[in-house]
Amino acid sequence: MQEVEPFAKPSVLLEQHPTPADLAARMLYTAEASFGDIDGRIVADLGAGCGVLSMGAALLGADHVVAVEIDPSAAAVAQENAVEFEVQVDVMLSDVSNLPLRRGGFDTVVMNPPFGTKAKGIDMVFLQQALGLVRRGGAVYSMHKSSTREHVMSKGKEWGAKSEVIAQLLFPIPKVHRHHKHESLDVHVDLWRFHLPELAATTKP
Ligand code: SAH
């Protein structure tokens, strides 16, 4: 997955940090090997960037992958990556806050959303939208700064999901933006799985 072409000119405002191949693989492998959430599934990737998670999901046997991205240049790179990897990924240019996708129409959402450092609260907008897209019994995999763990947990609960941190990772953010003082900065992130439980069967009176 290290072959996936990265952002040509990463945007600071959009928090464009590609997921390193090993972390992307970790998310997808756990989703598939431990939970069976990728192979044969209908998958959405929100804030797909250049599509590393989409490519990985397609390679692991997802039935259909929709990659949603707001930035046309990143979406174009994702499209090229899909051609290069010879996988079928539908790249959709859209703002995640306002998604024209069917609620409950997906089995699984995978995402590495903006962490909300620039646009406050966008990480939780992504989570709420992701939980709206998956069907009952479906799951959302996402990464969030470990410093926001309590908040993420309470939002997950508010939106009806069973939430668990399945791994704690170090996310290296390389110095691609001029304002970064260090060569790279390791950010502690949690890899989350949010699961929407099936509705309890109603018993007839
Ligand atoms: N998921 C990719 C990119 C992560 S960076 C990866 O794992 O490598 C976050 C991405 O979210 C960027 O590509 C950015 O352009 C996109 N993004 C930010 N705000 C968005 C919004 N409101 N709607 C859709 N995409 C958005």
Boltz pocket constraint, residues with backbone or C-beta under 6 A from the ligand:
constraints:
  - pocket:
      binder: B
      contacts: [[A, 14], [A, 15], [A, 16], [A, 17], [A, 18], [A, 19], [A, 46], [A, 47], [A, 48], [A, 49], [A, 50], [A, 51], [A, 52], [A, 53], [A, 68], [A, 69], [A, 70], [A, 71], [A, 74], [A, 94], [A, 95], [A, 96], [A, 97], [A, 111], [A, 112], [A, 113], [A, 114], [A, 122]]
      max_distance: 6.0
